[in-house]
Amino acid sequence: MSKLTFPSHPLLLGFDQLERLVERTARTGADGYPPFNIEVTGKNSFRITLALAGFREHDLSITVEKRQLMVHGQQHDDDKEDRVFLHRGIAARQFQRVFALAEGVDVAQACLENGLLHIDLNRQEPEDTVQTITIKRG
């Protein structure tokens, strides 16, 4: 008798993408930067908050592609030539953080406030429908 894994269970049809999603999510963002929170803000709404001290709006880009929310940041030192550091402990580093979005979850808005990037998400409730399938004679 062979053991069935989750995506290959015979009663779970069409979930083959779930395993790829879990693997892809495990690979991305393993360094822990930037730190983030995910909170429930309502029955069908969530908020992702990323700690981005020193980043400005024009240093950030937020895109959604193939159900993946990607937040990319790269600080631009406009006055880099004029500054002389005795110690530089705050690095101008770039990052990319990826979040997988379920079907029906959309980005409502994003705002940067006091070094925190807030991304609000809404989930649409699927309609409960009953579909009757006609059986044809073979």
MODELLER restraints for C-alpha pairs under 7 A, 6 or more apart:
rsr = mdl.restraints
at = mdl.atoms
rsr.add(forms.Gaussian(group=physical.xy_distance, feature=features.Distance(at['CA:7:A'], at['CA:15:A']), mean=5.99, stdev=0.5))
rsr.add(forms.Gaussian(group=physical.xy_distance, feature=features.Distance(at['CA:7:A'], at['CA:16:A']), mean=5.39, stdev=0.5))
rsr.add(forms.Gaussian(group=physical.xy_distance, feature=features.Distance(at['CA:7:A'], at['CA:19:A']), mean=6.42, stdev=0.5))
rsr.add(forms.Gaussian(group=physical.xy_distance, feature=features.Distance(at['CA:28:A'], at['CA:98:A']), mean=6.73, stdev=0.5))
rsr.add(forms.Gaussian(group=physical.xy_distance, feature=features.Distance(at['CA:29:A'], at['CA:97:A']), mean=5.75, stdev=0.5))
rsr.add(forms.Gaussian(group=physical.xy_distance, feature=features.Distance(at['CA:29:A'], at['CA:98:A']), mean=6.93, stdev=0.5))
rsr.add(forms.Gaussian(group=physical.xy_distance, feature=features.Distance(at['CA:34:A'], at['CA:50:A']), mean=6.41, stdev=0.5))
rsr.add(forms.Gaussian(group=physical.xy_distance, feature=features.Distance(at['CA:34:A'], at['CA:51:A']), mean=6.13, stdev=0.5))
rsr.add(forms.Gaussian(group=physical.xy_distance, feature=features.Distance(at['CA:34:A'], at['CA:52:A']), mean=6.78, stdev=0.5))
rsr.add(forms.Gaussian(group=physical.xy_distance, feature=features.Distance(at['CA:35:A'], at['CA:50:A']), mean=5.92, stdev=0.5))
rsr.add(forms.Gaussian(group=physical.xy_distance, feature=features.Distance(at['CA:35:A'], at['CA:51:A']), mean=5.77, stdev=0.5))
rsr.add(forms.Gaussian(group=physical.xy_distance, feature=features.Distance(at['CA:36:A'], at['CA:48:A']), mean=6.89, stdev=0.5))
rsr.add(forms.Gaussian(group=physical.xy_distance, feature=features.Distance(at['CA:36:A'], at['CA:49:A']), mean=5.36, stdev=0.5))
rsr.add(forms.Gaussian(group=physical.xy_distance, feature=features.Distance(at['CA:36:A'], at['CA:50:A']), mean=4.27, stdev=0.5))
rsr.add(forms.Gaussian(group=physical.xy_distance, feature=features.Distance(at['CA:36:A'], at['CA:51:A']), mean=6.15, stdev=0.5))
rsr.add(forms.Gaussian(group=physical.xy_distance, feature=features.Distance(at['CA:37:A'], at['CA:48:A']), mean=5.69, stdev=0.5))
rsr.add(forms.Gaussian(group=physical.xy_distance, feature=features.Distance(at['CA:37:A'], at['CA:49:A']), mean=5.13, stdev=0.5))
rsr.add(forms.Gaussian(group=physical.xy_distance, feature=features.Distance(at['CA:37:A'], at['CA:50:A']), mean=6.61, stdev=0.5))
rsr.add(forms.Gaussian(group=physical.xy_distance, feature=features.Distance(at['CA:38:A'], at['CA:46:A']), mean=6.98, stdev=0.5))
rsr.add(forms.Gaussian(group=physical.xy_distance, feature=features.Distance(at['CA:38:A'], at['CA:47:A']), mean=5.67, stdev=0.5))
rsr.add(forms.Gaussian(group=physical.xy_distance, feature=features.Distance(at['CA:38:A'], at['CA:48:A']), mean=4.53, stdev=0.5))
rsr.add(forms.Gaussian(group=physical.xy_distance, feature=features.Distance(at['CA:38:A'], at['CA:49:A']), mean=6.43, stdev=0.5))
rsr.add(forms.Gaussian(group=physical.xy_distance, feature=features.Distance(at['CA:39:A'], at['CA:46:A']), mean=5.63, stdev=0.5))
rsr.add(forms.Gaussian(group=physical.xy_distance, feature=features.Distance(at['CA:39:A'], at['CA:47:A']), mean=5.31, stdev=0.5))
rsr.add(forms.Gaussian(group=physical.xy_distance, feature=features.Distance(at['CA:39:A'], at['CA:48:A']), mean=6.60, stdev=0.5))
rsr.add(forms.Gaussian(group=physical.xy_distance, feature=features.Distance(at['CA:40:A'], at['CA:46:A']), mean=4.51, stdev=0.5))
rsr.add(forms.Gaussian(group=physical.xy_distance, feature=features.Distance(at['CA:40:A'], at['CA:47:A']), mean=6.44, stdev=0.5))
rsr.add(forms.Gaussian(group=physical.xy_distance, feature=features.Distance(at['CA:41:A'], at['CA:47:A']), mean=6.51, stdev=0.5))
rsr.add(forms.Gaussian(group=physical.xy_distance, feature=features.Distance(at['CA:44:A'], at['CA:122:A']), mean=5.81, stdev=0.5))
rsr.add(forms.Gaussian(group=physical.xy_distance, feature=features.Distance(at['CA:44:A'], at['CA:123:A']), mean=5.08, stdev=0.5))
rsr.add(forms.Gaussian(group=physical.xy_distance, feature=features.Distance(at['CA:45:A'], at['CA:121:A']), mean=5.56, stdev=0.5))
rsr.add(forms.Gaussian(group=physical.xy_distance, feature=features.Distance(at['CA:45:A'], at['CA:122:A']), mean=4.43, stdev=0.5))
rsr.add(forms.Gaussian(group=physical.xy_distance, feature=features.Distance(at['CA:45:A'], at['CA:123:A']), mean=6.05, stdev=0.5))
rsr.add(forms.Gaussian(group=physical.xy_distance, feature=features.Distance(at['CA:46:A'], at['CA:120:A']), mean=5.89, stdev=0.5))
rsr.add(forms.Gaussian(group=physical.xy_distance, feature=features.Distance(at['CA:46:A'], at['CA:121:A']), mean=5.08, stdev=0.5))
rsr.add(forms.Gaussian(group=physical.xy_distance, feature=features.Distance(at['CA:46:A'], at['CA:122:A']), mean=6.46, stdev=0.5))
rsr.add(forms.Gaussian(group=physical.xy_distance, feature=features.Distance(at['CA:47:A'], at['CA:118:A']), mean=6.53, stdev=0.5))
rsr.add(forms.Gaussian(group=physical.xy_distance, feature=features.Distance(at['CA:47:A'], at['CA:119:A']), mean=5.57, stdev=0.5))
rsr.add(forms.Gaussian(group=physical.xy_distance, feature=features.Distance(at['CA:47:A'], at['CA:120:A']), mean=4.50, stdev=0.5))
rsr.add(forms.Gaussian(group=physical.xy_distance, feature=features.Distance(at['CA:47:A'], at['CA:121:A']), mean=6.03, stdev=0.5))
rsr.add(forms.Gaussian(group=physical.xy_distance, feature=features.Distance(at['CA:48:A'], at['CA:118:A']), mean=5.76, stdev=0.5))
rsr.add(forms.Gaussian(group=physical.xy_distance, feature=features.Distance(at['CA:48:A'], at['CA:119:A']), mean=5.10, stdev=0.5))
rsr.add(forms.Gaussian(group=physical.xy_distance, feature=features.Distance(at['CA:48:A'], at['CA:120:A']), mean=6.49, stdev=0.5))
rsr.add(forms.Gaussian(group=physical.xy_distance, feature=features.Distance(at['CA:49:A'], at['CA:116:A']), mean=6.34, stdev=0.5))
rsr.add(forms.Gaussian(group=physical.xy_distance, feature=features.Distance(at['CA:49:A'], at['CA:117:A']), mean=5.45, stdev=0.5))
rsr.add(forms.Gaussian(group=physical.xy_distance, feature=features.Distance(at['CA:49:A'], at['CA:118:A']), mean=4.54, stdev=0.5))
rsr.add(forms.Gaussian(group=physical.xy_distance, feature=features.Distance(at['CA:49:A'], at['CA:119:A']), mean=6.38, stdev=0.5))
rsr.add(forms.Gaussian(group=physical.xy_distance, feature=features.Distance(at['CA:50:A'], at['CA:116:A']), mean=5.64, stdev=0.5))
rsr.add(forms.Gaussian(group=physical.xy_distance, feature=features.Distance(at['CA:50:A'], at['CA:117:A']), mean=5.11, stdev=0.5))
rsr.add(forms.Gaussian(group=physical.xy_distance, feature=features.Distance(at['CA:50:A'], at['CA:118:A']), mean=6.69, stdev=0.5))
rsr.add(forms.Gaussian(group=physical.xy_distance, feature=features.Distance(at['CA:51:A'], at['CA:115:A']), mean=6.16, stdev=0.5))
rsr.add(forms.Gaussian(group=physical.xy_distance, feature=features.Distance(at['CA:51:A'], at['CA:116:A']), mean=4.81, stdev=0.5))
rsr.add(forms.Gaussian(group=physical.xy_distance, feature=features.Distance(at['CA:51:A'], at['CA:117:A']), mean=6.56, stdev=0.5))
rsr.add(forms.Gaussian(group=physical.xy_distance, feature=features.Distance(at['CA:52:A'], at['CA:115:A']), mean=5.07, stdev=0.5))
rsr.add(forms.Gaussian(group=physical.xy_distance, feature=features.Distance(at['CA:52:A'], at['CA:116:A']), mean=5.59, stdev=0.5))
rsr.add(forms.Gaussian(group=physical.xy_distance, feature=features.Distance(at['CA:52:A'], at['CA:117:A']), mean=6.68, stdev=0.5))
rsr.add(forms.Gaussian(group=physical.xy_distance, feature=features.Distance(at['CA:53:A'], at['CA:115:A']), mean=4.39, stdev=0.5))
rsr.add(forms.Gaussian(group=physical.xy_distance, feature=features.Distance(at['CA:54:A'], at['CA:115:A']), mean=6.60, stdev=0.5))
rsr.add(forms.Gaussian(group=physical.xy_distance, feature=features.Distance(at['CA:55:A'], at['CA:75:A']), mean=6.15, stdev=0.5))
rsr.add(forms.Gaussian(group=physical.xy_distance, feature=features.Distance(at['CA:55:A'], at['CA:115:A']), mean=6.97, stdev=0.5))
rsr.add(forms.Gaussian(group=physical.xy_distance, feature=features.Distance(at['CA:57:A'], at['CA:112:A']), mean=6.92, stdev=0.5))
rsr.add(forms.Gaussian(group=physical.xy_distance, feature=features.Distance(at['CA:59:A'], at['CA:73:A']), mean=5.57, stdev=0.5))
rsr.add(forms.Gaussian(group=physical.xy_distance, feature=features.Distance(at['CA:59:A'], at['CA:74:A']), mean=5.30, stdev=0.5))
rsr.add(forms.Gaussian(group=physical.xy_distance, feature=features.Distance(at['CA:59:A'], at['CA:75:A']), mean=5.25, stdev=0.5))
rsr.add(forms.Gaussian(group=physical.xy_distance, feature=features.Distance(at['CA:59:A'], at['CA:76:A']), mean=6.64, stdev=0.5))
rsr.add(forms.Gaussian(group=physical.xy_distance, feature=features.Distance(at['CA:60:A'], at['CA:72:A']), mean=5.72, stdev=0.5))
rsr.add(forms.Gaussian(group=physical.xy_distance, feature=features.Distance(at['CA:60:A'], at['CA:73:A']), mean=4.43, stdev=0.5))
rsr.add(forms.Gaussian(group=physical.xy_distance, feature=features.Distance(at['CA:60:A'], at['CA:74:A']), mean=6.61, stdev=0.5))
rsr.add(forms.Gaussian(group=physical.xy_distance, feature=features.Distance(at['CA:61:A'], at['CA:71:A']), mean=5.88, stdev=0.5))
rsr.add(forms.Gaussian(group=physical.xy_distance, feature=features.Distance(at['CA:61:A'], at['CA:72:A']), mean=5.26, stdev=0.5))
rsr.add(forms.Gaussian(group=physical.xy_distance, feature=features.Distance(at['CA:61:A'], at['CA:73:A']), mean=6.44, stdev=0.5))
rsr.add(forms.Gaussian(group=physical.xy_distance, feature=features.Distance(at['CA:62:A'], at['CA:70:A']), mean=5.68, stdev=0.5))
rsr.add(forms.Gaussian(group=physical.xy_distance, feature=features.Distance(at['CA:62:A'], at['CA:71:A']), mean=4.64, stdev=0.5))
rsr.add(forms.Gaussian(group=physical.xy_distance, feature=features.Distance(at['CA:62:A'], at['CA:72:A']), mean=6.47, stdev=0.5))
rsr.add(forms.Gaussian(group=physical.xy_distance, feature=features.Distance(at['CA:63:A'], at['CA:69:A']), mean=5.87, stdev=0.5))
rsr.add(forms.Gaussian(group=physical.xy_distance, feature=features.Distance(at['CA:63:A'], at['CA:70:A']), mean=5.27, stdev=0.5))
rsr.add(forms.Gaussian(group=physical.xy_distance, feature=features.Distance(at['CA:63:A'], at['CA:71:A']), mean=6.70, stdev=0.5))
rsr.add(forms.Gaussian(group=physical.xy_distance, feature=features.Distance(at['CA:64:A'], at['CA:70:A']), mean=6.15, stdev=0.5))
rsr.add(forms.Gaussian(group=physical.xy_distance, feature=features.Distance(at['CA:67:A'], at['CA:100:A']), mean=6.14, stdev=0.5))
rsr.add(forms.Gaussian(group=physical.xy_distance, feature=features.Distance(at['CA:67:A'], at['CA:101:A']), mean=5.13, stdev=0.5))
rsr.add(forms.Gaussian(group=physical.xy_distance, feature=features.Distance(at['CA:67:A'], at['CA:102:A']), mean=6.86, stdev=0.5))
rsr.add(forms.Gaussian(group=physical.xy_distance, feature=features.Distance(at['CA:68:A'], at['CA:98:A']), mean=6.51, stdev=0.5))
rsr.add(forms.Gaussian(group=physical.xy_distance, feature=features.Distance(at['CA:68:A'], at['CA:99:A']), mean=5.69, stdev=0.5))
rsr.add(forms.Gaussian(group=physical.xy_distance, feature=features.Distance(at['CA:68:A'], at['CA:100:A']), mean=4.61, stdev=0.5))
rsr.add(forms.Gaussian(group=physical.xy_distance, feature=features.Distance(at['CA:68:A'], at['CA:101:A']), mean=5.66, stdev=0.5))
rsr.add(forms.Gaussian(group=physical.xy_distance, feature=features.Distance(at['CA:69:A'], at['CA:98:A']), mean=5.63, stdev=0.5))
rsr.add(forms.Gaussian(group=physical.xy_distance, feature=features.Distance(at['CA:69:A'], at['CA:99:A']), mean=5.03, stdev=0.5))
rsr.add(forms.Gaussian(group=physical.xy_distance, feature=features.Distance(at['CA:69:A'], at['CA:100:A']), mean=6.23, stdev=0.5))
rsr.add(forms.Gaussian(group=physical.xy_distance, feature=features.Distance(at['CA:69:A'], at['CA:101:A']), mean=6.72, stdev=0.5))
rsr.add(forms.Gaussian(group=physical.xy_distance, feature=features.Distance(at['CA:70:A'], at['CA:96:A']), mean=6.85, stdev=0.5))
rsr.add(forms.Gaussian(group=physical.xy_distance, feature=features.Distance(at['CA:70:A'], at['CA:97:A']), mean=5.84, stdev=0.5))
rsr.add(forms.Gaussian(group=physical.xy_distance, feature=features.Distance(at['CA:70:A'], at['CA:98:A']), mean=4.54, stdev=0.5))
rsr.add(forms.Gaussian(group=physical.xy_distance, feature=features.Distance(at['CA:70:A'], at['CA:99:A']), mean=6.50, stdev=0.5))
rsr.add(forms.Gaussian(group=physical.xy_distance, feature=features.Distance(at['CA:71:A'], at['CA:96:A']), mean=5.62, stdev=0.5))
rsr.add(forms.Gaussian(group=physical.xy_distance, feature=features.Distance(at['CA:71:A'], at['CA:97:A']), mean=5.22, stdev=0.5))
rsr.add(forms.Gaussian(group=physical.xy_distance, feature=features.Distance(at['CA:71:A'], at['CA:98:A']), mean=6.38, stdev=0.5))
rsr.add(forms.Gaussian(group=physical.xy_distance, feature=features.Distance(at['CA:72:A'], at['CA:95:A']), mean=5.70, stdev=0.5))
rsr.add(forms.Gaussian(group=physical.xy_distance, feature=features.Distance(at['CA:72:A'], at['CA:96:A']), mean=4.38, stdev=0.5))
rsr.add(forms.Gaussian(group=physical.xy_distance, feature=features.Distance(at['CA:72:A'], at['CA:97:A']), mean=6.52, stdev=0.5))
rsr.add(forms.Gaussian(group=physical.xy_distance, feature=features.Distance(at['CA:73:A'], at['CA:94:A']), mean=5.32, stdev=0.5))
rsr.add(forms.Gaussian(group=physical.xy_distance, feature=features.Distance(at['CA:73:A'], at['CA:95:A']), mean=5.31, stdev=0.5))
rsr.add(forms.Gaussian(group=physical.xy_distance, feature=features.Distance(at['CA:73:A'], at['CA:96:A']), mean=6.50, stdev=0.5))
rsr.add(forms.Gaussian(group=physical.xy_distance, feature=features.Distance(at['CA:74:A'], at['CA:93:A']), mean=6.36, stdev=0.5))
rsr.add(forms.Gaussian(group=physical.xy_distance, feature=features.Distance(at['CA:74:A'], at['CA:94:A']), mean=4.27, stdev=0.5))
rsr.add(forms.Gaussian(group=physical.xy_distance, feature=features.Distance(at['CA:74:A'], at['CA:95:A']), mean=6.71, stdev=0.5))
rsr.add(forms.Gaussian(group=physical.xy_distance, feature=features.Distance(at['CA:75:A'], at['CA:92:A']), mean=5.61, stdev=0.5))
rsr.add(forms.Gaussian(group=physical.xy_distance, feature=features.Distance(at['CA:75:A'], at['CA:93:A']), mean=6.68, stdev=0.5))
rsr.add(forms.Gaussian(group=physical.xy_distance, feature=features.Distance(at['CA:75:A'], at['CA:94:A']), mean=6.69, stdev=0.5))
rsr.add(forms.Gaussian(group=physical.xy_distance, feature=features.Distance(at['CA:104:A'], at['CA:123:A']), mean=5.54, stdev=0.5))
rsr.add(forms.Gaussian(group=physical.xy_distance, feature=features.Distance(at['CA:104:A'], at['CA:124:A']), mean=5.33, stdev=0.5))
rsr.add(forms.Gaussian(group=physical.xy_distance, feature=features.Distance(at['CA:105:A'], at['CA:121:A']), mean=6.55, stdev=0.5))
rsr.add(forms.Gaussian(group=physical.xy_distance, feature=features.Distance(at['CA:105:A'], at['CA:122:A']), mean=5.57, stdev=0.5))
rsr.add(forms.Gaussian(group=physical.xy_distance, feature=features.Distance(at['CA:105:A'], at['CA:123:A']), mean=4.27, stdev=0.5))
rsr.add(forms.Gaussian(group=physical.xy_distance, feature=features.Distance(at['CA:105:A'], at['CA:124:A']), mean=6.46, stdev=0.5))
rsr.add(forms.Gaussian(group=physical.xy_distance, feature=features.Distance(at['CA:106:A'], at['CA:121:A']), mean=5.57, stdev=0.5))
rsr.add(forms.Gaussian(group=physical.xy_distance, feature=features.Distance(at['CA:106:A'], at['CA:122:A']), mean=5.44, stdev=0.5))
rsr.add(forms.Gaussian(group=physical.xy_distance, feature=features.Distance(at['CA:106:A'], at['CA:123:A']), mean=6.41, stdev=0.5))
rsr.add(forms.Gaussian(group=physical.xy_distance, feature=features.Distance(at['CA:107:A'], at['CA:120:A']), mean=6.01, stdev=0.5))
rsr.add(forms.Gaussian(group=physical.xy_distance, feature=features.Distance(at['CA:107:A'], at['CA:121:A']), mean=4.52, stdev=0.5))
rsr.add(forms.Gaussian(group=physical.xy_distance, feature=features.Distance(at['CA:107:A'], at['CA:122:A']), mean=6.42, stdev=0.5))
rsr.add(forms.Gaussian(group=physical.xy_distance, feature=features.Distance(at['CA:108:A'], at['CA:120:A']), mean=5.42, stdev=0.5))
rsr.add(forms.Gaussian(group=physical.xy_distance, feature=features.Distance(at['CA:108:A'], at['CA:121:A']), mean=5.30, stdev=0.5))
rsr.add(forms.Gaussian(group=physical.xy_distance, feature=features.Distance(at['CA:108:A'], at['CA:122:A']), mean=6.28, stdev=0.5))
rsr.add(forms.Gaussian(group=physical.xy_distance, feature=features.Distance(at['CA:109:A'], at['CA:119:A']), mean=5.92, stdev=0.5))
rsr.add(forms.Gaussian(group=physical.xy_distance, feature=features.Distance(at['CA:109:A'], at['CA:120:A']), mean=5.37, stdev=0.5))
rsr.add(forms.Gaussian(group=physical.xy_distance, feature=features.Distance(at['CA:110:A'], at['CA:118:A']), mean=5.45, stdev=0.5))
rsr.add(forms.Gaussian(group=physical.xy_distance, feature=features.Distance(at['CA:110:A'], at['CA:119:A']), mean=4.32, stdev=0.5))
rsr.add(forms.Gaussian(group=physical.xy_distance, feature=features.Distance(at['CA:110:A'], at['CA:120:A']), mean=6.19, stdev=0.5))
rsr.add(forms.Gaussian(group=physical.xy_distance, feature=features.Distance(at['CA:111:A'], at['CA:117:A']), mean=5.77, stdev=0.5))
rsr.add(forms.Gaussian(group=physical.xy_distance, feature=features.Distance(at['CA:111:A'], at['CA:118:A']), mean=5.30, stdev=0.5))
rsr.add(forms.Gaussian(group=physical.xy_distance, feature=features.Distance(at['CA:111:A'], at['CA:119:A']), mean=6.69, stdev=0.5))
rsr.add(forms.Gaussian(group=physical.xy_distance, feature=features.Distance(at['CA:112:A'], at['CA:118:A']), mean=6.27, stdev=0.5))
